[in-house]
Amino acid sequence: MAEKEVIETSEAQIAVHWKEEGYYYPSTDFIAQANMSCESVYDRFSLDNFPNCFKEYADLLDWDEYWHTILDTSDAPCWKWFVGGKINASYNCVDRHLAKNKNKTAIHYVPEPLDEKYEHITYQELYVRVNEMAALLRDFGGLKAGDRVTLHLPMGPELPITMLACARLGVIHSQVFGGFSGKAAADRVVDSGSNILITQDAYYRSGKLLDHKKKSDEAVALAAKEGQKVDKVLVWQRYPGKYSAATPMVDGRDYFVNDVLKDYYGKRIDPVPMNAEDPLFLMYTSGTTGKPKGCQHSIGGYLAYVAGTSKYVQDIHPEDVYWCMADIGWITGHSYIVYGPLALCASTVIYEGVPTYPDAGRSWRIAQDLDVNIFHTAPTAIRALRKLGPDEPAKYDYQFKHMTTVGEPIEPEVWKWYHKEVGKGKAIIVDTWWQTETGGFLCSTLPAIKPMKPGSAGPGMPGIHPIIYDDEGKELPRGAGIAGNICIQNPWPGAFQTIWGDRDRFVDTYYARYCKDPNSKNWQDWPYLTGDAAVEAEDGYYRILGRIDDVINVSGHRLGTKEIESAALVAVEVAEAAVVPMKHEIKGVEPDLYVSLKPGYEASDELAKKISGVIVEEIGAIARPRNVWIVPDMPKTRSGKIMRRVLGAISNKTNVGDVMTLANPEIVTEVTKMVQG
Ligand code: PRX
């Protein structure tokens, strides 16, 4: 309970104090061109028509063999969609577009350095490169359908090319966010059982060419310690033909993809027809324990869901230029840079670097250069762009018709700046609420049908039926405006299938809490627990308040407090560690770390720095704590539980509440003095 409270009193507080805002309406021009403008979609996707409504999404795809059973619940709550169907994701994202659109740009790639030219990869070129890479993976890598391969790639066209090459063979890719450490990559290599790691030598971030290859050496060494041998490290080069990392290549283990590819030039690989419910990829995400969970996404259900939502929520048309600024190493990039847009034959933009590099106008210049008209980003980026260049967008000649915000609650004032300045008062905004686990959007307005309301995600998507329970499992009345635990009543095709290798954890984490009958094979008995708190307003719009578990959202990136704590414990001096979310103007929250030391160790600035460094090494720079407070003791309950709620209040300078029942109330004063001065 104590651990739950700390999140509720931090993230939830931010949102709860927003008042309900008025509506903003889409323009008639937008409505006239929208892919979905008919209100009847909500009837078609009502619970009465569940699950057959999702045929509409499946029919956006090309099937090698059409499915016979739309939803199989026999292994509840591991739902199977489109059973009997055979399909290939690479075929659907590439080959099927060639007949009409082979000359169309599939990927616009924008390198970070200003003196490097944009690349425009046509669907034909993508087809050639995906085939050659698939041939390499099969014949040189020895990979076949069902094998897992770990990718640790930065933002560049090589990443989707590698993903689609895997998908062509039925190989399950597991892409690790490029900013994560070698250790984080190692954990994922081990958990997924990958014996090939695909990386890149270097990439640009804020003007610096970073050595990325060295992380793969760490990953391979650490994985070996855990008993997982990596046989080959395949290294893409940032500049083909030139090695840009300082770390040496290891003979007989490391290979330059560009060199090996020469043996496969011109090779064509038939897309392997896979079962709809075979896994397409794993995406690891943070949870309540130190160990990230490998969310397993299916081919047919996932692809149908991201294609459908890209079409109807992102409103992508053939002539649009679509830029989602997320990193492909997160689920947003998988679903809404790669699979959704490419399934629709869109032109999708990939930007290598930092949105504000070298200045606050960069993003808007890219938009102008490429004539981007659909833009997709997160509140943390919007806050940064607003802070650094509130008047920049007006200086550039671009016009968005559509914008997305995703990843964390957006403050209404930030929303209004986004609308007025970035959208120039004309673009519609969708606030899409969803998760790594859910594959695609759960709540959002349908842009031509429902008006926008700053700070609210909107109603459930067609076919997604949210429900809010209180802690006792009682359903809150619809539109009550009371905070509770938001769940989804029904399965949907985009939902992950299980946690890789840990079905029990899957059932426990997401379904056990509100399950009506653990032996039931009816989906009605298995509401999906999202782990978020939310309120539903009278109009049926949901406002997401934040996590109810030990997950925090740093710059829209999901981190488990337990994950950071266990990283801190890697430092030999540390006896106990507690992480609390601390409010931050741009990032939303930052982790603030409290540690107590083992006997015989002394607090010092060097030690604090060392502990911070250990965390960066274990997880990555995004987990770097704001402060490392070395305290004489943690505030604890009489049963010995660390009171994170109290530490959270101290970090955020809010009321610590009643502490007299603690085992050591005096420590609260001492720690407060240390932190607040
Ligand atoms: O707390 C919610 C928040 O981000 C969590 C999911 O994080 P992740 O799996 O990394 O996926 C992020 C991209 C989908 C959710 O449990 N979240 C996501 N979108 C929103 C949001 N909170 C408020 N509003 C959103 N639009």
Residues whose N, C-alpha, C, O or C-beta is under 5 A from the ligand:
A	BS01	PRX	T332 T405 V406 G407 E408 P409 D431 T432 W433 W434 Q435 T436 E437 A457 T530 D532 I544 G546 R547 G556 R558
